[in-house]
């Protein structure tokens, strides 16, 4: 079975409900589902988050990040953190945990490195998308943050299936970019009940066309991808360096000074969010 066929097989299995999510990812998914319940109140949300220690730690960390702690008053308990962040942001963090845990525990050192770099890339894109949405494209920042979290979710799931398909991660990732990224990614986004607006933004990311000037959620995601200091290893090995061909066009149309200003003014915020998102 070649790689294209392998990715189609993985997507077909997922579409039939034959998902191989690691146990840790399934636990995190239950948190997402609980937070989606319209009857879930603040006390219940805090209890659900506290039941997952890693998520609880990240929720408190994000609540104390520069992006969310405008007053400078530190928070030390989950309930206060949930109150400050709001349910949407907490749900996004729960989905971040699902995404990160989806790759499972890789046994090979090379695979571990891929998973680690893919998550570091995701954390940077997520943070930048949140900042760019608020300061430049003016789409909803919380939706942009969520889009950043899930934009590589298909890649994490692919990593979790590598042991079932020997050779899947050997060599380049051309087959992943040509076949797997969209076919597997669409199915996993559907399984996770990702909102259509976010799915459309991720589809725009897969297409790789950045409108000038950037206006939409998809543009926000692509611009964050371009500015992220850590490239996706799945694109890099497939010959698609992050931002390839975009930089000059953005500098000319948007203005290098504007982009530099966004990065300079947002440096502390991005660093704080990125650090807090590293599960």
Secondary structure, DSSP 8 states (H G I E B T S, - for coil): --HHHHHHHHHHHHHTT-----HHHHHHHHHHHHHH-TT--HHHHHHHHHTSHHHHHHHHHHHTSTTT-TT-----SHHHHHHHH-HHHHHHHHHHHHHHHHT----SHHHHHHHHHHHHHHHHHHHHHHHHIIIII-S-HHHHHHHHHHTTHHHHHHHHTGGGSTTTTSS--HHIIIIIHHHHHHHHHHHTT--HHHHHHHHHHHHT---SS--SHHHHHHHHHHH-SS--HHHHTTT--TTTTTHHHHIIIIIHHHHHHHHHHHHHHHHHHHHHH--
